[in-house]
Amino acid sequence: MALPMNSQVDPRDVHAQARFNMIEQQIRPWNVLDEEVLELLGQVRREDFVPPEYVNMAYMDIEIPLLGSPEEAAAKGWHMLAPRIEARMLQDLAVKPGDRVLEIGSGSGYMAALLAARAKEVVTLEIVPELAEMARENLLGAGVKNAEVQLADGASAAAALGQFDVIVLSGSVAKVPDALVDLLRDGGRLGAIVGQLPVMRFTVAEKKGHQVQVRQPWDTLASRLENFEEPSRFSF
């Protein structure tokens, strides 16, 4: 039946349907089966964390640019990770209600909002001033009160922040940063996308007493986080 000519589709209903489709068509098939994580993804409005010009792409399986041209955003890592990547990271790190969480790479604040919904406290560091301000505004607009955005270099500033139960790197690094592992409490987990093109793996380092257990449950690719150590390059 045709809609009356003066009827309008409520944009919130459109986004709700897109959110549902994202969960069922992108995220469940990617082995994200934790019902609490899936429920959370249905509650947090991703469209509130993307630039207005990309709001209709909020639930697509893509990396959404946050600053500059799409080409510049891709080159500099100024974009959101694809939703299925964020969801799988959230599931594999098993954030608990009492956890203190550190995120490096705030971006638009979306991952911090997801983390904050499960944790006691989130500190998220962003090196790009415009992105730090964007994340603050988005989190404030979403009513998230237990996530703090700091303008800081996550490669060097984290040591002054104390210890954490979970550390999330929302970007890639060449290797798991030992300095960040040192900030984990006993039982704490660090998650990062580790490696070099064309092969990177999501890596979980879990501290158990004086030992660190490492697992790499899945492969993906992501732009580099700034200022973390890269392997030496030999020239002949």
N, C-alpha and C positions, 0 to 999 in steps of 0.2 A: 504494500500500500504506500502511495506517495505521501510525503510529509506535506503539511500545509505550507504555503509559500512564505508565511510570516514566522514559521517555526525556526528555532535555532538549536543547534546541538551544543549542549553544555560542554565547554572545553575540559572541565574536570572529568566528565564521563569518558571523553576521548582518551585522556591520559590514563585513566583507570583501566581501560581496555588494553591500552598499549603496555601498561605495567604487567597486567595479567599475561599477555602474549609473550613478553620478555621472559617471565618466569617459566612458562610452560614450553616455549619453543627454543630458548637460548640456554637457560640456566639449568633446568632439570636434566636435559640431555647431556650436559657437561658434568654429570655426576655430582651436582650439588643437590643433596637429598635430605639435608638437615631441615626439618620442618620449621624450626625456630628461625633459621636463616631465611628460608623462603617467605615466611610470614613477615619478617622484618623488611625484606625487599618489596613486599606488597604495601607496606605502610609508609616508607620513606619516599617522598615525592622527588624523584630524580629530576623532574622538569624544573624544580626550584633551584637546581644547582648547575644548570647549563646557561650559557649566554642566551639572551632573548632570541637572537637570530637563528639559534640551533634548537629551539625548544621542541620543534616537531621531530627532531632526531634524537630526543633524550633517551629513548628506549631501543634504539637500533644497536646492532652488534658492531659498533665502530668506536674509534677513539675520537671524541669530540674536541675540536680546537677551543681553547680558552682565551688566547691572546693572539694578536697579529693575524696575518694571513694563514690559511690552512698549511701552506708550504713552510712558513716560518715556525708555526706551532709544531709541525711534525719534526722539523730539524732540531728544535730546542727542547722538545718534550713538554711543551705547554698545552697539554691536552689531558682529558680524562681517560683512564683505562677503560677498555670495553667492559660492560656490565658483568659478563660471565667471569672475567678475570677477578674483578673485585669480589664477586660472590664466592668464588672458590677459595680465594685468600681468606675471606672471613670464616668460611667453614673450617678450613684446615688449621687455623690458629686457635679455634675453640675458645673464644673470649668468654670470660666468666663475669658475673655481676660485681665481684669485688676487685676486679683487675684494674691496675693502673697501666695505661697504654700510651706508647709513643709512636707517632706516625711521622715519617720523613717524606715530605712532598705533599703539601696540603692540597694543591690544585684548587678545585672549586669548593672543597669542603665536604663533598659527598661521602667519601670513605670515612672521614672523621665522624660524620653524622651516623653512619652505620655502626662504627665502633662504639660511639658514645651511647647508643641505644642498648648495648650489651654490657658495657664496662662501667666502672665507678667513675673513672676520670680519664680523659684523653688530652694529651699535649701533642699538638701537631706543628711541625716546623716547615716553613716555606722560605726559600731564598729569594724569590722574585717578589718585590713589593706589591705590584699590582695583583698578583695571585693571592698573597697573604690578605690583602684588603677584601678581595672577592670572597675568600673563604670565610672571613669574619662576618661579612654582611649576610652571606647565605646561611650560615649557622644561626646567626641572630634571627633572621627572618623565619627560619624553621623551628625556632623555639628551643634550640639545643643549648643547654646551660652548663653541661659538664665537659665541654671541649674548649680548650684554649689554643688560639692560633698565635704563634710567635714568628716574627720575621727573623730568621736565623739560618745559618749554614748547618745543615744536619750532619755534615761530615766532621765538624769540629765543635759545635756548640752543645751537643747532646750530653757530654760528660758532666756538665754542671747541673744537670736536671735530676740527678739521683737515680734510683733503680726503678725498673719496670717489670711487670709481669708479661707484657706482650710488646714487641717492637715490630712495626710494619714499615717496609720501604715501598712506597708507591711509585716505583720505577726500578730500573735495573742497575746492578753493580757488577764489577768483574769478579769479585769474590766476597764471601761473607765478611763483613767488617769486624775484626776481633774487638775493636774498641766498643762497639755496640753490644756484642755478646757479653762483654764484661759488665754491662749495665743490667743484665737480666738477674732477677731474683731466682732462687732455687725453684725449679719447675717452670721457669719462664720460657717463652717461645719467641724466636725472631723469624719473621718471614720476609724473604726477598727473592726477586727474580735475578738469577745469577748466571753469568756466562758471557760469551762473545757471539756476535752474529756469525753463522746463522743458527747457532744452538744456544738456547738459554733454558734454564729449568727453575721452576719455583722451588725454593729451598727453605726448609724449616730446620732451624738449629734450636734444640731444646736443652736447657741446662739442667743436669741432674747431679747434684752435689758438685764434685770437682770435674765431672765429665760433661762433654757436650755431644749429644747425639744428633746426627744430621740425616735428613731424608729429603728426597727430591721426587715428589709424587707426580709431577706433570710438567710438560714443556709449554713454553710460550715465548713471546718476544715483547720487549718494552724499551722505551727510550731510557738513556742513561740519566741517573741523578748526578748533579754537579759535584765535583771536587772529591769524589771517592777514589781510592787508589786504583790505578790501572797497571796491568803487567808491564814489565820493562820491554822495550822494543829494541832489538839489536840491529845495528847497521853494519854492513861489511864494506 
